[in-house]
Amino acid sequence: MLDFIFLQAATAAAEGPAQQSSWSFWVMMILIFVVFYFFMIRPQQKKQKELQKQRDALTKGSKVVTAGGIYGNVKEVQENTFLIEVAKDVVIKVDKGSVYVAAEDAQQQQQAK
């Protein structure tokens, strides 16, 4: 592949400076996009999928922490929300997008695998 790029660059150099700058611009843009995809976009998508799997696996009794830092246990799983017990007889309703598996619960899940 590099040989192809160098061959194209040499051909563009022989054609003239206007043709070379246009060709090299597009090659650089494509290379930048590839680097962004493999080093930024793809890993973020993998993290999001893993986080979604963890949220889907939460059941009654799972230990969780909210985005606001509130620790509790899942009392009930609903379509878009969780009911979380944060203290005895204190239950809050939290959106699924702001709930994460608690660190100690996540470690237990990793050890079970």
matplotlib code that plots the C-alpha trace (Angstrom):
import matplotlib.pyplot as plt

x = [0.0, 2.8, 4.4, 1.2, 1.1, 4.8, 4.2, 1.2, 3.1, 6.0, 3.6, 1.9, 5.3, 6.1, 2.7, 3.2, 2.8, -0.9, -1.8, 0.5, -1.0, -4.5, -3.6, -1.6, -4.4, -6.9, -4.4, -3.7, -7.5, -8.1, -5.2, -6.4, -9.9, -8.5, -6.4, -9.4, -11.6, -9.2, -7.9, -11.0, -14.3, -14.0, -12.8, -15.6, -18.2, -16.8, -17.0, -20.6, -21.6, -20.0, -21.8, -25.1, -24.5, -23.8, -27.0, -29.1, -27.7, -28.7, -31.4, -33.1, -30.5, -27.6, -25.4, -25.2, -23.9, -25.7, -24.0, -24.5, -22.5, -25.4, -24.9, -27.7, -29.4, -31.7, -35.2, -37.1, -36.2, -38.6, -38.5, -36.5, -35.8, -34.6, -36.0, -33.0, -33.1, -30.4, -31.4, -33.9, -37.4, -35.8, -36.3, -35.5, -36.4, -33.4, -33.0, -31.2, -28.6, -27.3, -26.7, -23.4, -22.5, -20.9, -17.1, -17.4, -20.2, -18.3, -15.3, -17.5, -18.8, -15.3, -14.2, -17.3, -16.3]
y = [0.0, 2.4, 1.6, 2.6, 5.9, 6.7, 5.8, 8.1, 10.8, 10.5, 10.6, 13.7, 15.3, 14.7, 16.2, 19.5, 21.3, 22.0, 18.4, 17.2, 19.5, 18.4, 14.7, 15.0, 16.9, 14.1, 11.4, 13.3, 13.8, 10.1, 9.1, 11.5, 10.0, 6.5, 7.4, 9.1, 6.1, 3.5, 5.5, 7.5, 6.4, 2.6, 2.3, 4.7, 2.5, -0.6, 1.1, 2.1, -1.4, -2.8, -0.3, -1.1, -4.8, -4.1, -2.0, -4.7, -7.3, -5.4, -7.2, -6.8, -6.6, -5.4, -2.8, 0.3, 3.9, 6.8, 9.5, 11.8, 9.4, 7.9, 4.2, 1.8, -1.5, -2.0, -2.6, -2.8, -2.7, -0.8, 0.0, 3.2, 3.6, 1.8, 2.1, 2.2, 1.8, 4.1, 3.6, 1.6, 2.6, 5.3, 4.5, 6.8, 6.6, 7.0, 6.9, 3.9, 6.1, 7.5, 4.2, 2.3, -1.0, -0.4, -1.1, -4.0, -5.6, -5.3, -7.0, -9.9, -10.2, -10.3, -13.0, -15.1, -15.1]
z = [0.0, 0.8, -2.5, -4.2, -2.3, -3.1, -6.8, -6.9, -5.2, -7.7, -10.6, -9.2, -8.8, -12.4, -13.5, -11.7, -8.4, -8.7, -9.3, -6.5, -3.8, -4.7, -4.5, -1.3, 0.3, -0.3, 0.8, 4.1, 4.7, 4.3, 6.5, 9.2, 9.0, 9.3, 12.4, 14.0, 13.4, 14.8, 17.7, 18.8, 17.3, 17.3, 21.0, 22.1, 20.3, 22.0, 25.4, 24.8, 23.8, 26.9, 29.1, 27.5, 28.1, 31.8, 32.1, 30.4, 32.8, 35.9, 37.9, 41.2, 43.9, 41.8, 43.4, 41.3, 41.4, 39.6, 37.6, 40.6, 42.9, 44.7, 45.7, 46.1, 45.1, 42.2, 43.6, 40.3, 36.6, 34.4, 30.6, 30.8, 34.5, 37.6, 41.1, 43.4, 47.2, 48.6, 52.3, 54.2, 52.8, 50.6, 46.9, 44.0, 40.3, 38.0, 34.3, 32.9, 31.1, 34.4, 36.2, 36.3, 37.9, 41.3, 41.4, 43.9, 42.0, 38.7, 40.3, 41.4, 37.9, 36.4, 38.9, 38.1, 34.4]

ax = plt.figure().add_subplot(projection="3d")
ax.plot(x, y, z, "-o")
ax.set_aspect("equal")
plt.show()
